[in-house]
Amino acid sequence: MVDLQSAPNGMVDLQSAPNGMVDLQSALNGMVDLQSALKNLYISRRITNLPYIPMEYARRLPHIQPPEATFFVTIRLHGSIPNHVIASIQAEHHERIREYEGNQAAIYTQRKRHFAAFDNALDTPHNGPYWLNKPDIAKIMIDSLHFLASDAVTLIAFCVMSNHVHIVLDKNELSIPLQTLLQRFKRFTARNANILLNREGSFWQAESYDHVVRNNTELKRIIHYTLNNPVKAGLVETWEEWPYSFVNEDFL
């Protein structure tokens, strides 16, 4: 095993290292940037002395995805919000972000408002699609979400609505990156849902919303928000009545 601190310029070859372990020969052959490699490599608990390096990528929304964290994720059906509504929400958000430049507390609050605006739009009738309200399609989502649970991923809560899904999960560094986890979930559920719907084409919107939960107080608030989404939408009086929700008893 090589001491990463003594590797020349912090550069090591991780591509051929089994199970995330680095040997001296690998370090001497073909150097790659450590930070770039760790973003996409399975991280072993045996190298937890490495510096904390969050995974970050961006599409329309900024995404910061640490290898070990609790996440609040929202995915929605393709075309579930009209383009003109999205444009209006985005324009308002960018204007506020410019206005609050340098004020991190205000920016954090604005980002929550930005998500709320999207979520409210999802709860507003736009003439579809609403494929997730079909019991057989909802079952695909529920079964697939429970399949995500493993030694490395704890499913905390979820709520399947007619055109979007809220998910709260905790993952450690042994899990694959969140982006990869969501891609696999969306690919599998889209393929099987399209078969039942006898259709082809995009099922999920490519962009997902994800938020790193900062503390237990915020986690409780997000769980409450997730479970009460159908109540807020006027579909049931209590969250327990909604058949497409789940909460891990350890977090009640």
C-alpha positions in Angstrom: 0.0 0.0 0.0 1.2 3.5 -0.8 1.1 6.5 1.5 -1.0 8.9 -0.3 0.6 11.8 1.5 4.0 10.9 0.0 2.7 10.4 -3.6 4.4 12.9 -6.0 2.2 16.0 -6.2 -0.7 14.1 -4.6 -1.1 12.2 -7.9 -2.0 8.5 -7.9 -3.4 6.0 -10.4 -6.7 4.7 -9.0 -8.2 3.1 -12.1 -6.5 -0.3 -11.6 -6.6 -0.3 -7.8 -8.9 -3.2 -6.5 -11.7 -2.1 -4.1 -10.3 1.4 -3.9 -6.9 0.3 -2.5 -3.8 1.9 -4.0 -0.5 0.1 -4.4 3.0 1.5 -5.0 3.2 0.2 -8.6 -0.1 1.8 -9.5 1.1 5.1 -8.0 4.2 5.0 -10.2 2.4 4.2 -13.4 0.1 6.6 -15.2 -0.8 9.5 -12.8 -4.3 10.9 -12.6 -5.7 13.7 -10.5 -6.8 12.3 -7.1 -9.8 14.6 -6.7 -11.3 13.8 -10.1 -10.8 10.1 -9.6 -12.4 10.0 -6.1 -15.5 11.7 -7.5 -16.3 8.6 -9.6 -14.5 5.9 -7.7 -16.0 3.5 -5.1 -14.6 4.7 -1.8 -13.5 2.0 0.6 -13.7 2.4 4.4 -10.1 1.3 4.4 -9.0 4.7 3.1 -11.2 6.9 5.2 -8.2 8.9 6.2 -8.4 10.6 2.8 -9.5 14.2 2.8 -13.3 14.8 2.5 -14.1 15.5 -1.2 -17.8 16.2 -2.1 -19.1 15.1 -5.5 -20.4 18.1 -7.4 -22.0 18.5 -10.8 -24.4 20.9 -12.5 -27.1 20.9 -15.1 -29.7 23.7 -14.7 -29.5 23.4 -10.9 -26.3 23.3 -8.8 -25.7 19.9 -7.2 -23.3 19.2 -4.3 -23.4 15.5 -3.4 -21.0 14.4 -0.6 -20.2 10.6 -0.6 -21.7 10.4 2.9 -24.8 12.5 3.7 -28.6 12.6 4.2 -30.4 13.8 1.0 -33.8 15.2 0.1 -34.5 14.4 -3.5 -37.3 15.3 -5.8 -37.8 13.7 -9.3 -40.6 14.6 -11.6 -42.2 13.3 -14.8 -41.0 14.7 -18.1 -43.2 17.7 -19.1 -44.9 17.9 -15.7 -44.3 21.7 -15.6 -44.9 23.9 -18.7 -41.8 25.6 -20.1 -43.2 29.1 -19.6 -43.8 28.3 -15.9 -40.2 27.1 -15.5 -38.9 30.2 -17.2 -40.8 32.4 -14.9 -39.7 30.6 -11.7 -36.0 30.6 -12.9 -36.1 34.3 -13.8 -37.4 35.2 -10.4 -34.8 33.0 -8.7 -31.8 34.4 -10.6 -33.0 38.0 -9.9 -33.2 37.2 -6.1 -29.8 35.5 -6.1 -28.2 38.6 -7.7 -30.0 40.8 -5.2 -28.7 38.7 -2.2 -25.1 38.3 -3.5 -22.8 37.9 -0.5 -25.6 37.2 2.0 -25.4 33.4 2.4 -28.3 33.2 4.8 -30.6 35.0 2.4 -29.4 32.9 -0.5 -30.1 29.7 1.4 -33.6 30.9 2.2 -34.1 31.9 -1.5 -33.0 28.4 -2.6 -35.7 26.9 -0.4 -38.3 29.3 -1.9 -37.1 28.3 -5.3 -37.7 24.6 -4.6 -41.1 25.5 -3.1 -42.1 27.3 -6.2 -41.3 24.2 -8.3 -43.1 22.0 -5.9 -46.2 24.2 -5.9 -46.2 24.1 -9.7 -46.2 20.3 -9.6 -49.3 20.4 -7.3 -51.1 22.7 -9.8 -53.1 21.1 -12.6 -51.3 21.5 -15.9 -53.1 18.7 -17.8 -50.6 16.0 -17.2 -48.8 13.8 -17.4 -50.0 12.1 -14.2 -48.8 8.5 -14.8 -47.8 8.0 -11.2 -51.4 8.0 -10.1 -52.0 4.6 -11.7 -51.7 2.0 -9.0 -49.5 -0.4 -11.1 -47.1 2.4 -12.0 -47.0 3.6 -8.4 -46.2 0.0 -7.3 -43.2 0.0 -9.6 -41.9 3.2 -7.9 -42.5 1.9 -4.4 -40.9 -1.5 -5.0 -37.9 0.1 -6.7 -37.4 2.6 -3.9 -37.4 -0.1 -1.3 -34.9 -2.0 -3.5 -32.5 1.0 -3.1 -32.2 0.2 0.6 -28.9 -1.6 1.5 -26.1 -1.6 4.0 -24.9 1.6 2.4 -28.3 3.3 1.8 -31.0 3.9 4.4 -34.4 4.8 3.0 -35.9 7.3 5.5 -39.1 8.4 3.8 -40.8 8.9 0.4 -44.0 10.0 -1.2 -45.1 9.1 -4.7 -47.5 11.8 -6.1 -49.2 11.8 -9.5 -46.3 13.5 -11.3 -43.3 13.6 -8.9 -41.6 11.7 -6.1 -40.1 13.0 -2.9 -37.3 10.8 -1.4 -35.3 11.2 1.8 -32.4 8.8 2.1 -29.1 8.5 3.9 -26.0 7.1 2.2 -22.5 6.4 3.4 -19.3 6.4 1.4 -19.6 2.7 0.5 -22.6 3.5 -1.7 -22.4 4.5 -5.3 -22.7 8.3 -5.9 -26.2 9.7 -5.5 -26.3 10.8 -9.2 -25.6 7.2 -10.3 -28.1 5.8 -7.8 -30.8 8.1 -9.2 -29.9 7.4 -12.8 -30.3 3.7 -12.3 -33.6 4.1 -10.5 -35.0 6.4 -13.2 -33.8 4.2 -16.0 -35.3 1.0 -14.5 -38.6 2.6 -13.5 -39.0 4.4 -16.8 -38.5 1.3 -18.9 -41.0 -0.7 -16.9 -43.6 2.1 -16.6 -43.4 2.7 -20.4 -44.1 -1.0 -21.0 -47.2 -0.9 -18.9 -48.3 2.4 -20.5 -47.5 1.0 -24.0 -45.5 4.1 -24.9 -42.0 5.2 -25.8 -40.0 8.3 -25.0 -38.9 10.2 -22.0 -40.6 9.3 -18.8 -38.6 11.3 -16.2 -37.4 14.9 -16.4 -33.6 14.7 -16.7 -33.1 17.2 -14.0 -33.6 16.2 -10.3 -33.6 18.4 -7.2 -31.3 17.3 -4.4 -30.5 18.9 -1.1 -28.1 17.9 1.6 -29.9 17.8 5.0 -27.8 19.9 7.4 -29.1 18.7 10.9 -31.7 16.7 12.7 -34.1 19.6 13.0 -34.1 20.1 9.2 -34.4 16.3 8.7 -37.6 16.2 10.8 -39.0 19.2 8.9 -38.3 17.5 5.5 -39.8 14.2 6.6 -42.9 16.1 7.7 -43.0 18.0 4.4 -42.6 14.8 2.4 -45.3 12.8 4.1 -47.7 15.7 4.1 -47.4 16.5 0.4 -50.7 14.8 -0.4 -52.4 16.6 2.5 -51.1 19.9 1.1 -52.4 19.0 -2.3 -55.9 18.4 -0.8 -55.9 14.7 -1.7 -56.3 13.3 1.9 -56.9 14.7 5.4 -53.9 12.9 7.0 -50.7 11.5 5.6 -51.4 8.1 6.9 -54.4 7.8 4.4 -52.1 8.1 1.4 -51.2 4.6 0.1 -48.0 5.7 -1.7 -46.0 7.0 1.2 -43.4 5.4 3.5 -41.4 6.5 6.6 -38.8 4.5 8.4 -40.0 3.8 11.9 -36.5 4.7 13.3 -37.1 8.3 12.2 -40.6 8.8 13.6 
